[in-house]
Amino acid sequence: MEQLLLLITCLGLIILTFVSLYRAVVGPSPADRVVAINVIGTKTVIVLILIGYIFQETPFYVDVALVYTLISFLLTIGVARYLERGTIT
């Protein structure tokens, strides 16, 4: 029963990720697009951890989620810096 509930939660988060993807593509301003990309990264990390818990491989999936979180954070900082200054350096 618990696994079914977690699977339904994962599916709901995946659907909401596609809604955020729509906002990232259509977003009225660049700031909205950056926030949408950050939300997609956060939801992906949550789904990875839930999948790890469902399949009882939590340590492996948590490691993957942490690496993905670091990459997503660096990407968000780079894009925000580019939008603010016009250059990454």
PyMOL Python script that loads the backbone (N, CA, C, O; Angstrom):
from pymol import cmd

cmd.read_pdbstr("""\
ATOM      1  N   MET A   1       0.826  -1.190   0.000  1.00  0.00           N
ATOM      2  CA  MET A   1       0.000   0.000   0.000  1.00  0.00           C
ATOM      3  C   MET A   1       0.875   1.261   0.000  1.00  0.00           C
ATOM      4  O   MET A   1       0.604   2.233  -0.705  1.00  0.00           O
ATOM      5  N   GLU A   2       1.935   1.206   0.819  1.00  0.00           N
ATOM      6  CA  GLU A   2       2.823   2.357   0.902  1.00  0.00           C
ATOM      7  C   GLU A   2       3.537   2.605  -0.434  1.00  0.00           C
ATOM      8  O   GLU A   2       3.703   3.750  -0.855  1.00  0.00           O
ATOM      9  N   GLN A   3       3.951   1.529  -1.087  1.00  0.00           N
ATOM     10  CA  GLN A   3       4.634   1.667  -2.371  1.00  0.00           C
ATOM     11  C   GLN A   3       3.702   2.234  -3.442  1.00  0.00           C
ATOM     12  O   GLN A   3       4.126   3.023  -4.286  1.00  0.00           O
ATOM     13  N   LEU A   4       2.452   1.834  -3.405  1.00  0.00           N
ATOM     14  CA  LEU A   4       1.481   2.355  -4.364  1.00  0.00           C
ATOM     15  C   LEU A   4       1.289   3.858  -4.164  1.00  0.00           C
ATOM     16  O   LEU A   4       1.224   4.612  -5.135  1.00  0.00           O
ATOM     17  N   LEU A   5       1.200   4.284  -2.929  1.00  0.00           N
ATOM     18  CA  LEU A   5       1.052   5.701  -2.629  1.00  0.00           C
ATOM     19  C   LEU A   5       2.275   6.494  -3.092  1.00  0.00           C
ATOM     20  O   LEU A   5       2.145   7.595  -3.627  1.00  0.00           O
ATOM     21  N   LEU A   6       3.459   5.925  -2.882  1.00  0.00           N
ATOM     22  CA  LEU A   6       4.675   6.601  -3.327  1.00  0.00           C
ATOM     23  C   LEU A   6       4.761   6.656  -4.851  1.00  0.00           C
ATOM     24  O   LEU A   6       5.227   7.651  -5.406  1.00  0.00           O
ATOM     25  N   LEU A   7       4.321   5.612  -5.525  1.00  0.00           N
ATOM     26  CA  LEU A   7       4.297   5.628  -6.987  1.00  0.00           C
ATOM     27  C   LEU A   7       3.335   6.683  -7.524  1.00  0.00           C
ATOM     28  O   LEU A   7       3.641   7.376  -8.495  1.00  0.00           O
ATOM     29  N   ILE A   8       2.183   6.800  -6.894  1.00  0.00           N
ATOM     30  CA  ILE A   8       1.211   7.825  -7.295  1.00  0.00           C
ATOM     31  C   ILE A   8       1.798   9.215  -7.062  1.00  0.00           C
ATOM     32  O   ILE A   8       1.607  10.117  -7.878  1.00  0.00           O
ATOM     33  N   THR A   9       2.512   9.388  -5.950  1.00  0.00           N
ATOM     34  CA  THR A   9       3.170  10.659  -5.675  1.00  0.00           C
ATOM     35  C   THR A   9       4.219  10.975  -6.735  1.00  0.00           C
ATOM     36  O   THR A   9       4.324  12.113  -7.192  1.00  0.00           O
ATOM     37  N   CYS A  10       5.000   9.954  -7.128  1.00  0.00           N
ATOM     38  CA  CYS A  10       6.004  10.152  -8.184  1.00  0.00           C
ATOM     39  C   CYS A  10       5.347  10.548  -9.493  1.00  0.00           C
ATOM     40  O   CYS A  10       5.837  11.442 -10.184  1.00  0.00           O
ATOM     41  N   LEU A  11       4.266   9.910  -9.839  1.00  0.00           N
ATOM     42  CA  LEU A  11       3.571  10.255 -11.078  1.00  0.00           C
ATOM     43  C   LEU A  11       3.026  11.683 -11.033  1.00  0.00           C
ATOM     44  O   LEU A  11       3.094  12.412 -12.022  1.00  0.00           O
ATOM     45  N   GLY A  12       2.495  12.068  -9.895  1.00  0.00           N
ATOM     46  CA  GLY A  12       2.004  13.438  -9.742  1.00  0.00           C
ATOM     47  C   GLY A  12       3.128  14.457  -9.887  1.00  0.00           C
ATOM     48  O   GLY A  12       2.956  15.495 -10.527  1.00  0.00           O
ATOM     49  N   LEU A  13       4.285  14.157  -9.286  1.00  0.00           N
ATOM     50  CA  LEU A  13       5.422  15.064  -9.408  1.00  0.00           C
ATOM     51  C   LEU A  13       5.943  15.132 -10.836  1.00  0.00           C
ATOM     52  O   LEU A  13       6.371  16.194 -11.288  1.00  0.00           O
ATOM     53  N   ILE A  14       5.913  14.020 -11.545  1.00  0.00           N
ATOM     54  CA  ILE A  14       6.345  14.015 -12.943  1.00  0.00           C
ATOM     55  C   ILE A  14       5.403  14.857 -13.799  1.00  0.00           C
ATOM     56  O   ILE A  14       5.849  15.597 -14.675  1.00  0.00           O
ATOM     57  N   ILE A  15       4.120  14.745 -13.549  1.00  0.00           N
ATOM     58  CA  ILE A  15       3.149  15.575 -14.289  1.00  0.00           C
ATOM     59  C   ILE A  15       3.383  17.051 -13.996  1.00  0.00           C
ATOM     60  O   ILE A  15       3.340  17.877 -14.907  1.00  0.00           O
ATOM     61  N   LEU A  16       3.631  17.393 -12.729  1.00  0.00           N
ATOM     62  CA  LEU A  16       3.898  18.781 -12.373  1.00  0.00           C
ATOM     63  C   LEU A  16       5.228  19.265 -12.951  1.00  0.00           C
ATOM     64  O   LEU A  16       5.402  20.460 -13.193  1.00  0.00           O
ATOM     65  N   THR A  17       6.162  18.345 -13.170  1.00  0.00           N
ATOM     66  CA  THR A  17       7.416  18.709 -13.811  1.00  0.00           C
ATOM     67  C   THR A  17       7.171  19.161 -15.241  1.00  0.00           C
ATOM     68  O   THR A  17       7.801  20.107 -15.713  1.00  0.00           O
ATOM     69  N   PHE A  18       6.256  18.485 -15.932  1.00  0.00           N
ATOM     70  CA  PHE A  18       5.926  18.908 -17.290  1.00  0.00           C
ATOM     71  C   PHE A  18       5.214  20.258 -17.308  1.00  0.00           C
ATOM     72  O   PHE A  18       5.369  21.026 -18.257  1.00  0.00           O
ATOM     73  N   VAL A  19       4.445  20.549 -16.278  1.00  0.00           N
ATOM     74  CA  VAL A  19       3.829  21.878 -16.168  1.00  0.00           C
ATOM     75  C   VAL A  19       4.922  22.933 -15.989  1.00  0.00           C
ATOM     76  O   VAL A  19       4.853  24.010 -16.582  1.00  0.00           O
ATOM     77  N   SER A  20       5.930  22.622 -15.173  1.00  0.00           N
ATOM     78  CA  SER A  20       7.050  23.543 -14.990  1.00  0.00           C
ATOM     79  C   SER A  20       7.866  23.679 -16.272  1.00  0.00           C
ATOM     80  O   SER A  20       8.391  24.752 -16.567  1.00  0.00           O
ATOM     81  N   LEU A  21       7.971  22.598 -17.028  1.00  0.00           N
ATOM     82  CA  LEU A  21       8.676  22.662 -18.309  1.00  0.00           C
ATOM     83  C   LEU A  21       7.959  23.608 -19.270  1.00  0.00           C
ATOM     84  O   LEU A  21       8.600  24.352 -20.012  1.00  0.00           O
ATOM     85  N   TYR A  22       6.654  23.575 -19.252  1.00  0.00           N
ATOM     86  CA  TYR A  22       5.878  24.512 -20.067  1.00  0.00           C
ATOM     87  C   TYR A  22       6.205  25.952 -19.670  1.00  0.00           C
ATOM     88  O   TYR A  22       6.390  26.812 -20.531  1.00  0.00           O
ATOM     89  N   ARG A  23       6.275  26.207 -18.361  1.00  0.00           N
ATOM     90  CA  ARG A  23       6.598  27.554 -17.877  1.00  0.00           C
ATOM     91  C   ARG A  23       8.017  27.938 -18.269  1.00  0.00           C
ATOM     92  O   ARG A  23       8.282  29.105 -18.556  1.00  0.00           O
ATOM     93  N   ALA A  24       8.925  26.981 -18.286  1.00  0.00           N
ATOM     94  CA  ALA A  24      10.307  27.279 -18.663  1.00  0.00           C
ATOM     95  C   ALA A  24      10.416  27.631 -20.139  1.00  0.00           C
ATOM     96  O   ALA A  24      11.254  28.449 -20.518  1.00  0.00           O
ATOM     97  N   VAL A  25       9.588  27.031 -20.971  1.00  0.00           N
ATOM     98  CA  VAL A  25       9.639  27.307 -22.407  1.00  0.00           C
ATOM     99  C   VAL A  25       8.893  28.585 -22.748  1.00  0.00           C
ATOM    100  O   VAL A  25       9.376  29.387 -23.547  1.00  0.00           O
ATOM    101  N   VAL A  26       7.718  28.790 -22.151  1.00  0.00           N
ATOM    102  CA  VAL A  26       6.853  29.902 -22.523  1.00  0.00           C
ATOM    103  C   VAL A  26       7.046  31.122 -21.628  1.00  0.00           C
ATOM    104  O   VAL A  26       6.677  32.233 -22.009  1.00  0.00           O
ATOM    105  N   GLY A  27       7.618  30.926 -20.451  1.00  0.00           N
ATOM    106  CA  GLY A  27       7.707  31.959 -19.429  1.00  0.00           C
ATOM    107  C   GLY A  27       7.785  33.384 -19.931  1.00  0.00           C
ATOM    108  O   GLY A  27       8.524  33.656 -20.877  1.00  0.00           O
ATOM    109  N   PRO A  28       7.052  34.296 -19.334  1.00  0.00           N
ATOM    110  CA  PRO A  28       7.023  35.663 -19.830  1.00  0.00           C
ATOM    111  C   PRO A  28       8.344  36.409 -19.628  1.00  0.00           C
ATOM    112  O   PRO A  28       8.630  37.356 -20.360  1.00  0.00           O
ATOM    113  N   SER A  29       9.143  36.003 -18.659  1.00  0.00           N
ATOM    114  CA  SER A  29      10.413  36.696 -18.433  1.00  0.00           C
ATOM    115  C   SER A  29      11.520  35.673 -18.200  1.00  0.00           C
ATOM    116  O   SER A  29      11.245  34.530 -17.836  1.00  0.00           O
ATOM    117  N   PRO A  30      12.747  36.075 -18.404  1.00  0.00           N
ATOM    118  CA  PRO A  30      13.859  35.148 -18.146  1.00  0.00           C
ATOM    119  C   PRO A  30      13.924  34.683 -16.693  1.00  0.00           C
ATOM    120  O   PRO A  30      14.321  33.550 -16.423  1.00  0.00           O
ATOM    121  N   ALA A  31      13.543  35.537 -15.769  1.00  0.00           N
ATOM    122  CA  ALA A  31      13.555  35.148 -14.361  1.00  0.00           C
ATOM    123  C   ALA A  31      12.570  34.005 -14.101  1.00  0.00           C
ATOM    124  O   ALA A  31      12.867  33.093 -13.329  1.00  0.00           O
ATOM    125  N   ASP A  32      11.400  34.054 -14.744  1.00  0.00           N
ATOM    126  CA  ASP A  32      10.431  32.967 -14.607  1.00  0.00           C
ATOM    127  C   ASP A  32      10.997  31.664 -15.156  1.00  0.00           C
ATOM    128  O   ASP A  32      10.748  30.593 -14.602  1.00  0.00           O
ATOM    129  N   ARG A  33      11.748  31.751 -16.228  1.00  0.00           N
ATOM    130  CA  ARG A  33      12.343  30.557 -16.816  1.00  0.00           C
ATOM    131  C   ARG A  33      13.388  29.949 -15.896  1.00  0.00           C
ATOM    132  O   ARG A  33      13.465  28.727 -15.768  1.00  0.00           O
ATOM    133  N   VAL A  34      14.194  30.788 -15.254  1.00  0.00           N
ATOM    134  CA  VAL A  34      15.210  30.284 -14.328  1.00  0.00           C
ATOM    135  C   VAL A  34      14.551  29.599 -13.141  1.00  0.00           C
ATOM    136  O   VAL A  34      14.989  28.531 -12.713  1.00  0.00           O
ATOM    137  N   VAL A  35      13.505  30.209 -12.614  1.00  0.00           N
ATOM    138  CA  VAL A  35      12.796  29.612 -11.479  1.00  0.00           C
ATOM    139  C   VAL A  35      12.159  28.285 -11.887  1.00  0.00           C
ATOM    140  O   VAL A  35      12.185  27.326 -11.115  1.00  0.00           O
ATOM    141  N   ALA A  36      11.597  28.220 -13.074  1.00  0.00           N
ATOM    142  CA  ALA A  36      10.983  26.978 -13.547  1.00  0.00           C
ATOM    143  C   ALA A  36      12.022  25.866 -13.703  1.00  0.00           C
ATOM    144  O   ALA A  36      11.752  24.713 -13.367  1.00  0.00           O
ATOM    145  N   ILE A  37      13.195  26.205 -14.207  1.00  0.00           N
ATOM    146  CA  ILE A  37      14.249  25.208 -14.335  1.00  0.00           C
ATOM    147  C   ILE A  37      14.711  24.730 -12.967  1.00  0.00           C
ATOM    148  O   ILE A  37      15.000  23.547 -12.784  1.00  0.00           O
ATOM    149  N   ASN A  38      14.781  25.638 -12.016  1.00  0.00           N
ATOM    150  CA  ASN A  38      15.153  25.260 -10.650  1.00  0.00           C
ATOM    151  C   ASN A  38      14.095  24.354 -10.029  1.00  0.00           C
ATOM    152  O   ASN A  38      14.433  23.402  -9.325  1.00  0.00           O
ATOM    153  N   VAL A  39      12.843  24.634 -10.279  1.00  0.00           N
ATOM    154  CA  VAL A  39      11.755  23.791  -9.765  1.00  0.00           C
ATOM    155  C   VAL A  39      11.825  22.392 -10.378  1.00  0.00           C
ATOM    156  O   VAL A  39      11.601  21.398  -9.688  1.00  0.00           O
ATOM    157  N   ILE A  40      12.134  22.315 -11.669  1.00  0.00           N
ATOM    158  CA  ILE A  40      12.273  21.020 -12.323  1.00  0.00           C
ATOM    159  C   ILE A  40      13.393  20.221 -11.667  1.00  0.00           C
ATOM    160  O   ILE A  40      13.243  19.023 -11.425  1.00  0.00           O
ATOM    161  N   GLY A  41      14.510  20.876 -11.381  1.00  0.00           N
ATOM    162  CA  GLY A  41      15.617  20.188 -10.715  1.00  0.00           C
ATOM    163  C   GLY A  41      15.242  19.683  -9.339  1.00  0.00           C
ATOM    164  O   GLY A  41      15.609  18.570  -8.963  1.00  0.00           O
ATOM    165  N   THR A  42      14.516  20.490  -8.584  1.00  0.00           N
ATOM    166  CA  THR A  42      14.096  20.087  -7.244  1.00  0.00           C
ATOM    167  C   THR A  42      13.142  18.894  -7.292  1.00  0.00           C
ATOM    168  O   THR A  42      13.275  17.955  -6.508  1.00  0.00           O
ATOM    169  N   LYS A  43      12.193  18.935  -8.205  1.00  0.00           N
ATOM    170  CA  LYS A  43      11.251  17.820  -8.326  1.00  0.00           C
ATOM    171  C   LYS A  43      11.951  16.548  -8.783  1.00  0.00           C
ATOM    172  O   LYS A  43      11.583  15.453  -8.359  1.00  0.00           O
ATOM    173  N   THR A  44      12.950  16.681  -9.637  1.00  0.00           N
ATOM    174  CA  THR A  44      13.694  15.514 -10.084  1.00  0.00           C
ATOM    175  C   THR A  44      14.427  14.863  -8.925  1.00  0.00           C
ATOM    176  O   THR A  44      14.456  13.636  -8.824  1.00  0.00           O
ATOM    177  N   VAL A  45      15.011  15.654  -8.063  1.00  0.00           N
ATOM    178  CA  VAL A  45      15.705  15.113  -6.890  1.00  0.00           C
ATOM    179  C   VAL A  45      14.727  14.374  -5.984  1.00  0.00           C
ATOM    180  O   VAL A  45      15.039  13.292  -5.487  1.00  0.00           O
ATOM    181  N   ILE A  46      13.561  14.944  -5.768  1.00  0.00           N
ATOM    182  CA  ILE A  46      12.558  14.295  -4.914  1.00  0.00           C
ATOM    183  C   ILE A  46      12.108  12.975  -5.528  1.00  0.00           C
ATOM    184  O   ILE A  46      11.967  11.979  -4.818  1.00  0.00           O
ATOM    185  N   VAL A  47      11.882  12.957  -6.839  1.00  0.00           N
ATOM    186  CA  VAL A  47      11.465  11.721  -7.504  1.00  0.00           C
ATOM    187  C   VAL A  47      12.566  10.669  -7.409  1.00  0.00           C
ATOM    188  O   VAL A  47      12.273   9.494  -7.191  1.00  0.00           O
ATOM    189  N   LEU A  48      13.824  11.068  -7.568  1.00  0.00           N
ATOM    190  CA  LEU A  48      14.927  10.118  -7.447  1.00  0.00           C
ATOM    191  C   LEU A  48      14.972   9.488  -6.056  1.00  0.00           C
ATOM    192  O   LEU A  48      15.156   8.278  -5.925  1.00  0.00           O
ATOM    193  N   ILE A  49      14.808  10.292  -5.040  1.00  0.00           N
ATOM    194  CA  ILE A  49      14.844   9.759  -3.678  1.00  0.00           C
ATOM    195  C   ILE A  49      13.645   8.851  -3.409  1.00  0.00           C
ATOM    196  O   ILE A  49      13.789   7.820  -2.752  1.00  0.00           O
ATOM    197  N   LEU A  50      12.470   9.218  -3.907  1.00  0.00           N
ATOM    198  CA  LEU A  50      11.293   8.358  -3.737  1.00  0.00           C
ATOM    199  C   LEU A  50      11.470   7.021  -4.459  1.00  0.00           C
ATOM    200  O   LEU A  50      11.102   5.973  -3.928  1.00  0.00           O
ATOM    201  N   ILE A  51      12.030   7.058  -5.662  1.00  0.00           N
ATOM    202  CA  ILE A  51      12.264   5.813  -6.399  1.00  0.00           C
ATOM    203  C   ILE A  51      13.263   4.943  -5.650  1.00  0.00           C
ATOM    204  O   ILE A  51      13.100   3.725  -5.577  1.00  0.00           O
ATOM    205  N   GLY A  52      14.296   5.568  -5.092  1.00  0.00           N
ATOM    206  CA  GLY A  52      15.256   4.809  -4.294  1.00  0.00           C
ATOM    207  C   GLY A  52      14.607   4.154  -3.091  1.00  0.00           C
ATOM    208  O   GLY A  52      14.944   3.024  -2.737  1.00  0.00           O
ATOM    209  N   TYR A  53      13.681   4.856  -2.462  1.00  0.00           N
ATOM    210  CA  TYR A  53      12.982   4.280  -1.313  1.00  0.00           C
ATOM    211  C   TYR A  53      12.048   3.149  -1.736  1.00  0.00           C
ATOM    212  O   TYR A  53      11.939   2.141  -1.038  1.00  0.00           O
ATOM    213  N   ILE A  54      11.382   3.307  -2.863  1.00  0.00           N
ATOM    214  CA  ILE A  54      10.461   2.280  -3.343  1.00  0.00           C
ATOM    215  C   ILE A  54      11.204   0.995  -3.659  1.00  0.00           C
ATOM    216  O   ILE A  54      10.750  -0.091  -3.297  1.00  0.00           O
ATOM    217  N   PHE A  55      12.353   1.108  -4.338  1.00  0.00           N
ATOM    218  CA  PHE A  55      13.106  -0.076  -4.738  1.00  0.00           C
ATOM    219  C   PHE A  55      14.135  -0.507  -3.694  1.00  0.00           C
ATOM    220  O   PHE A  55      14.936  -1.406  -3.953  1.00  0.00           O
ATOM    221  N   GLN A  56      14.123   0.114  -2.539  1.00  0.00           N
ATOM    222  CA  GLN A  56      14.993  -0.211  -1.415  1.00  0.00           C
ATOM    223  C   GLN A  56      16.473  -0.131  -1.797  1.00  0.00           C
ATOM    224  O   GLN A  56      17.276  -0.965  -1.380  1.00  0.00           O
ATOM    225  N   GLU A  57      16.816   0.865  -2.582  1.00  0.00           N
ATOM    226  CA  GLU A  57      18.190   1.170  -2.974  1.00  0.00           C
ATOM    227  C   GLU A  57      18.501   2.612  -2.605  1.00  0.00           C
ATOM    228  O   GLU A  57      19.111   3.340  -3.387  1.00  0.00           O
ATOM    229  N   THR A  58      18.087   3.021  -1.427  1.00  0.00           N
ATOM    230  CA  THR A  58      18.155   4.421  -1.028  1.00  0.00           C
ATOM    231  C   THR A  58      19.566   5.017  -1.092  1.00  0.00           C
ATOM    232  O   THR A  58      19.717   6.117  -1.624  1.00  0.00           O
ATOM    233  N   PRO A  59      20.609   4.347  -0.576  1.00  0.00           N
ATOM    234  CA  PRO A  59      21.941   4.995  -0.606  1.00  0.00           C
ATOM    235  C   PRO A  59      22.417   5.330  -2.017  1.00  0.00           C
ATOM    236  O   PRO A  59      22.984   6.400  -2.237  1.00  0.00           O
ATOM    237  N   PHE A  60      22.198   4.441  -2.962  1.00  0.00           N
ATOM    238  CA  PHE A  60      22.624   4.696  -4.333  1.00  0.00           C
ATOM    239  C   PHE A  60      21.872   5.878  -4.926  1.00  0.00           C
ATOM    240  O   PHE A  60      22.485   6.763  -5.522  1.00  0.00           O
ATOM    241  N   TYR A  61      20.569   5.904  -4.774  1.00  0.00           N
ATOM    242  CA  TYR A  61      19.771   6.979  -5.361  1.00  0.00           C
ATOM    243  C   TYR A  61      19.997   8.315  -4.660  1.00  0.00           C
ATOM    244  O   TYR A  61      19.904   9.368  -5.290  1.00  0.00           O
ATOM    245  N   VAL A  62      20.291   8.278  -3.369  1.00  0.00           N
ATOM    246  CA  VAL A  62      20.592   9.528  -2.669  1.00  0.00           C
ATOM    247  C   VAL A  62      21.901  10.115  -3.191  1.00  0.00           C
ATOM    248  O   VAL A  62      22.013  11.332  -3.341  1.00  0.00           O
ATOM    249  N   ASP A  63      22.893   9.268  -3.471  1.00  0.00           N
ATOM    250  CA  ASP A  63      24.145   9.750  -4.049  1.00  0.00           C
ATOM    251  C   ASP A  63      23.904  10.394  -5.413  1.00  0.00           C
ATOM    252  O   ASP A  63      24.428  11.472  -5.697  1.00  0.00           O
ATOM    253  N   VAL A  64      23.119   9.738  -6.245  1.00  0.00           N
ATOM    254  CA  VAL A  64      22.799  10.289  -7.561  1.00  0.00           C
ATOM    255  C   VAL A  64      22.041  11.601  -7.410  1.00  0.00           C
ATOM    256  O   VAL A  64      22.300  12.556  -8.143  1.00  0.00           O
ATOM    257  N   ALA A  65      21.109  11.656  -6.466  1.00  0.00           N
ATOM    258  CA  ALA A  65      20.326  12.874  -6.242  1.00  0.00           C
ATOM    259  C   ALA A  65      21.215  14.020  -5.766  1.00  0.00           C
ATOM    260  O   ALA A  65      21.014  15.165  -6.171  1.00  0.00           O
ATOM    261  N   LEU A  66      22.195  13.727  -4.913  1.00  0.00           N
ATOM    262  CA  LEU A  66      23.099  14.779  -4.446  1.00  0.00           C
ATOM    263  C   LEU A  66      23.952  15.336  -5.580  1.00  0.00           C
ATOM    264  O   LEU A  66      24.151  16.547  -5.670  1.00  0.00           O
ATOM    265  N   VAL A  67      24.452  14.469  -6.438  1.00  0.00           N
ATOM    266  CA  VAL A  67      25.237  14.932  -7.580  1.00  0.00           C
ATOM    267  C   VAL A  67      24.362  15.768  -8.507  1.00  0.00           C
ATOM    268  O   VAL A  67      24.788  16.818  -8.988  1.00  0.00           O
ATOM    269  N   TYR A  68      23.151  15.309  -8.753  1.00  0.00           N
ATOM    270  CA  TYR A  68      22.232  16.065  -9.606  1.00  0.00           C
ATOM    271  C   TYR A  68      21.901  17.418  -8.983  1.00  0.00           C
ATOM    272  O   TYR A  68      21.770  18.411  -9.698  1.00  0.00           O
ATOM    273  N   THR A  69      21.765  17.466  -7.673  1.00  0.00           N
ATOM    274  CA  THR A  69      21.474  18.718  -6.981  1.00  0.00           C
ATOM    275  C   THR A  69      22.616  19.714  -7.153  1.00  0.00           C
ATOM    276  O   THR A  69      22.383  20.896  -7.403  1.00  0.00           O
ATOM    277  N   LEU A  70      23.840  19.237  -7.019  1.00  0.00           N
ATOM    278  CA  LEU A  70      24.990  20.126  -7.189  1.00  0.00           C
ATOM    279  C   LEU A  70      25.069  20.674  -8.613  1.00  0.00           C
ATOM    280  O   LEU A  70      25.328  21.860  -8.814  1.00  0.00           O
ATOM    281  N   ILE A  71      24.844  19.810  -9.593  1.00  0.00           N
ATOM    282  CA  ILE A  71      24.871  20.256 -10.985  1.00  0.00           C
ATOM    283  C   ILE A  71      23.750  21.254 -11.253  1.00  0.00           C
ATOM    284  O   ILE A  71      23.965  22.259 -11.929  1.00  0.00           O
ATOM    285  N   SER A  72      22.569  20.986 -10.732  1.00  0.00           N
ATOM    286  CA  SER A  72      21.432  21.875 -10.922  1.00  0.00           C
ATOM    287  C   SER A  72      21.694  23.237 -10.261  1.00  0.00           C
ATOM    288  O   SER A  72      21.347  24.276 -10.822  1.00  0.00           O
ATOM    289  N   PHE A  73      22.292  23.230  -9.095  1.00  0.00           N
ATOM    290  CA  PHE A  73      22.609  24.478  -8.404  1.00  0.00           C
ATOM    291  C   PHE A  73      23.608  25.303  -9.201  1.00  0.00           C
ATOM    292  O   PHE A  73      23.425  26.508  -9.373  1.00  0.00           O
ATOM    293  N   LEU A  74      24.661  24.659  -9.687  1.00  0.00           N
ATOM    294  CA  LEU A  74      25.655  25.384 -10.477  1.00  0.00           C
ATOM    295  C   LEU A  74      25.051  25.936 -11.766  1.00  0.00           C
ATOM    296  O   LEU A  74      25.380  27.047 -12.182  1.00  0.00           O
ATOM    297  N   LEU A  75      24.179  25.172 -12.391  1.00  0.00           N
ATOM    298  CA  LEU A  75      23.515  25.635 -13.601  1.00  0.00           C
ATOM    299  C   LEU A  75      22.645  26.859 -13.310  1.00  0.00           C
ATOM    300  O   LEU A  75      22.652  27.824 -14.075  1.00  0.00           O
ATOM    301  N   THR A  76      21.909  26.818 -12.224  1.00  0.00           N
ATOM    302  CA  THR A  76      21.043  27.943 -11.857  1.00  0.00           C
ATOM    303  C   THR A  76      21.863  29.194 -11.576  1.00  0.00           C
ATOM    304  O   THR A  76      21.502  30.287 -12.010  1.00  0.00           O
ATOM    305  N   ILE A  77      22.963  29.034 -10.852  1.00  0.00           N
ATOM    306  CA  ILE A  77      23.831  30.183 -10.565  1.00  0.00           C
ATOM    307  C   ILE A  77      24.417  30.744 -11.859  1.00  0.00           C
ATOM    308  O   ILE A  77      24.460  31.960 -12.042  1.00  0.00           O
ATOM    309  N   GLY A  78      24.867  29.866 -12.755  1.00  0.00           N
ATOM    310  CA  GLY A  78      25.432  30.320 -14.025  1.00  0.00           C
ATOM    311  C   GLY A  78      24.430  31.068 -14.882  1.00  0.00           C
ATOM    312  O   GLY A  78      24.749  32.117 -15.442  1.00  0.00           O
ATOM    313  N   VAL A  79      23.225  30.540 -14.987  1.00  0.00           N
ATOM    314  CA  VAL A  79      22.195  31.198 -15.807  1.00  0.00           C
ATOM    315  C   VAL A  79      21.779  32.523 -15.186  1.00  0.00           C
ATOM    316  O   VAL A  79      21.598  33.509 -15.901  1.00  0.00           O
ATOM    317  N   ALA A  80      21.627  32.562 -13.872  1.00  0.00           N
ATOM    318  CA  ALA A  80      21.248  33.816 -13.210  1.00  0.00           C
ATOM    319  C   ALA A  80      22.337  34.873 -13.381  1.00  0.00           C
ATOM    320  O   ALA A  80      22.048  36.050 -13.597  1.00  0.00           O
ATOM    321  N   ARG A  81      23.575  34.440 -13.281  1.00  0.00           N
ATOM    322  CA  ARG A  81      24.688  35.378 -13.464  1.00  0.00           C
ATOM    323  C   ARG A  81      24.737  35.899 -14.905  1.00  0.00           C
ATOM    324  O   ARG A  81      24.995  37.079 -15.144  1.00  0.00           O
ATOM    325  N   TYR A  82      24.490  35.009 -15.845  1.00  0.00           N
ATOM    326  CA  TYR A  82      24.469  35.417 -17.246  1.00  0.00           C
ATOM    327  C   TYR A  82      23.354  36.426 -17.508  1.00  0.00           C
ATOM    328  O   TYR A  82      23.561  37.409 -18.220  1.00  0.00           O
ATOM    329  N   LEU A  83      22.181  36.189 -16.941  1.00  0.00           N
ATOM    330  CA  LEU A  83      21.060  37.103 -17.148  1.00  0.00           C
ATOM    331  C   LEU A  83      21.317  38.466 -16.495  1.00  0.00           C
ATOM    332  O   LEU A  83      20.882  39.499 -17.003  1.00  0.00           O
ATOM    333  N   GLU A  84      22.017  38.453 -15.382  1.00  0.00           N
ATOM    334  CA  GLU A  84      22.268  39.707 -14.684  1.00  0.00           C
ATOM    335  C   GLU A  84      23.374  40.525 -15.340  1.00  0.00           C
ATOM    336  O   GLU A  84      23.235  41.738 -15.497  1.00  0.00           O
ATOM    337  N   ARG A  85      24.467  39.877 -15.723  1.00  0.00           N
ATOM    338  CA  ARG A  85      25.639  40.596 -16.205  1.00  0.00           C
ATOM    339  C   ARG A  85      25.807  40.524 -17.727  1.00  0.00           C
ATOM    340  O   ARG A  85      26.481  41.373 -18.311  1.00  0.00           O
ATOM    341  N   GLY A  86      25.219  39.549 -18.355  1.00  0.00           N
ATOM    342  CA  GLY A  86      25.412  39.388 -19.785  1.00  0.00           C
ATOM    343  C   GLY A  86      26.591  38.500 -20.129  1.00  0.00           C
ATOM    344  O   GLY A  86      26.833  38.206 -21.299  1.00  0.00           O
ATOM    345  N   THR A  87      27.329  38.071 -19.106  1.00  0.00           N
ATOM    346  CA  THR A  87      28.456  37.152 -19.291  1.00  0.00           C
ATOM    347  C   THR A  87      28.575  36.279 -18.052  1.00  0.00           C
ATOM    348  O   THR A  87      28.133  36.661 -16.968  1.00  0.00           O
ATOM    349  N   ILE A  88      29.169  35.115 -18.214  1.00  0.00           N
ATOM    350  CA  ILE A  88      29.293  34.200 -17.081  1.00  0.00           C
ATOM    351  C   ILE A  88      30.501  34.559 -16.227  1.00  0.00           C
ATOM    352  O   ILE A  88      30.464  34.373 -15.011  1.00  0.00           O
ATOM    353  N   THR A  89      31.563  35.066 -16.826  1.00  0.00           N
ATOM    354  CA  THR A  89      32.781  35.391 -16.059  1.00  0.00           C
ATOM    355  C   THR A  89      32.702  36.717 -15.376  1.00  0.00           C
ATOM    356  O   THR A  89      33.647  37.119 -14.698  1.00  0.00           O
TER     357      THR A  89
END
""", "prot")
cmd.dss("prot")
cmd.show_as("cartoon", "prot")
cmd.util.cbc("prot")
cmd.orient("prot")
